[in-house]
Amino acid sequence: MKNKGIVTLVNGPVVMGSEMGAFKLNEMVTVGEQKLIGEVVILEQDTATIQVYEETEGLQAHEEIVSTGAPLSLTLGPGMLGNMFDGIQRPLKKIESISPNFIPEGIGLLTIDPEKLWDVTLTVKVGDVLAAGTVYGTIQETNSILHKLLVPPNISGTVSVVKPSAQYRLEDTVVELKLPSGEIHNLTLMQKWPVRKGRPTQERIPIYKPLITGQRVIDTFFPVAKGGTVGLPGGFGTGKTVTQHQLAKWSDADIIVYIGCGERGNEMTNVLEEFPSLIDPRTNRPLMERTILIANTSNMPVAAREASIYTGITMAEYFRDMGYDVAIMADSTSRWAEALREIAGRLEEMPAEEGYPAYLPSRLAQFYERAGCVKTLNGDEASVTIIGAVSPPGGDFSEPVTENTKRFVSAFLALDKKLAYARHYPAINYLTSYSSYVTTLKDWYAKNVSPEMMYIRGKMVKLLQEEEKLNEIVQLIGEDVLPNDQQLVLETARTIKKGFLQQNALHKEDTYVTLQKQYKMLKVIDVFYESALACVKMGIPISTIRKVPVYQEIIKMKYDIPNSNLELLDKLMANIQVSYNELKAKYQE
């Protein structure tokens, strides 16, 4: 028999109930005649406070609250890839077929289609002993991704019945397991998992390889590791969403989970319309075949926004357990923190800095800690990488969400308003951004790209820092007063910014750049700097160095030299050395 309580107070998404002594904390409940979905967040003797994930308009006192006997959980199985969900995993296409114009209240906890037939290939036989996480069947869910059916993490036993490989629905039993207790457990095409609990793994392993994005400023200057955590803060119009789109399209993650958390409706509409039309460069198939979209716009229920982050990370962990590298784009964690703040206010909790709840740092930590490179229960190596956008009000990076995010992420890609307004994209500030993965990934870059790549990167960063100091002098007295070697630093820094860091997402050759090309482009700039420095030491003026025709080729190399013809960069390096040697010879005469 299900436990029942009675509604005593309604305050937006927060509902108080009495006669609820038998309920459990974090238990999922249905509220009122419309059966609104909610979760018990506070229990005090006979009284409980419930967070409701739907609009509570029209809910009355004395309506019933009914327990479901389980925490807020997701249905994990085939049908998630290529789908679009709201914050609590209800498919938006299914909701649209029920109500075309808006999400109605009380439609229940819809989930992935239980009636769809899937071609299942079973890979076990009677008598096999299956441990937690073992694969017992496969489904070709999309052209890009093979969906592996896994024994749930808390189950192990001996196979007593195996159905033939055929077409089955989500809830059909395909394997029967005899547990050590003698009880029979039915394995279907799906499993349930509570969203607030991380899925177990065999062990966490040290991060050692990069998430290759094809974006030069990230891969070379501020690398991101597979299993790493990234904060992407930026004010309005600095390009957070576009940067995340580029990462979703070009990064070498197997699966992308995009969480639109509290974003504007028109921006989310663009994402929902644009993603299905994107082509995956790896397979030339639709990108949606390896993407899950979770949409919770700013006008959707605020409690569902708070849950959407956990929904996304739980789906990511499920595919990680199959052995895939998953990347999560959370856009944006600021809106999620605002949802926490609103709910905390309604729960009458003591506010901390700027009205955010005192537990904001621990919630952010819990979210980012679910990233990582792991050995799964099945022994595969896999990872979850979290890229969390932050939208600080007025671009103020000292506000609580940005400050606390900084504490828990290892790469911080600060988007800069001045760069964005100067049309320098990606607008990642090369002086205030950082990545602690530079040292972690140094050996990988040395082995797979070039032993000197990180050394040249350090040299270029130093030149950019020197340029910043010199700019203060230039603003006071002008550039012409500086000695030639300092003018060369300014010239080289301009070349780095314009020819390397600035990248055109709409240009065929420039939208994605291989690591090998990134290294050679950096090497070209280094060869130019060293060649020009030798000329400067001979007293050749910077204006003459700038007039050498090869100088313009350096700026244009990102457009003129394709990823498939890197020999042209070697020729360019040789041409630079020859051109400046000729210049030196002319001055020696």
Buried (B, 14 or more C-beta within 10 A) or exposed (E): EEBBBBBBEBEBBBBBBBBBEEBBEBBBBBBBEBBBBBBBBBBEEEBBBBBBBBBBEEBEEEBBBBBBEEBBBBBBBBBBBBBBBBBBBBBBEBBEEEEEEEBEBBBEBBBBBBEEEBEBEBBBEEEBEBEBBBBBBBBBBBEBBBBBBBBBBEBBBBBEBBBEBEEBBBEBBBBBBBEEEEEEBEBBBBBEBBBBBBBBBBEEBEBBBBBBBBBBBBBBBBBBBBBBBBBBBBBEEBBBBEBBBBBBBBBBBBBBBBBBBBBEEEBBBBBBEEBBEBEBEEEEEBBBBBBBBBBBBBEBBBBBBBBBBBBBBBBBBBBBBBBBBBBBBBBBBBBBBBBBBBBBBBBEBEEBEEEBBEBBBEBBBBBBEBBBBBBBBBEBBBBBBBBBBBBBEEBEBEBBBBBBBBEBBBBBBBBBBEBBEEEBBBBBBBEEBBBBBBEBBBEBBBEBBBEBBBEBBEBBBEBBBBBEEBEEEBEEEEBEEBEBEBBBBBBBBEBBBBBBBBBEBEEEBBBBBBBBBBBBBBBBBBBBBBBBBBBBEEEBEBEEBEEBEBBEBBBEBBEEBEBEEBEBBEEBBEBBBEBBEEBBEEEEE
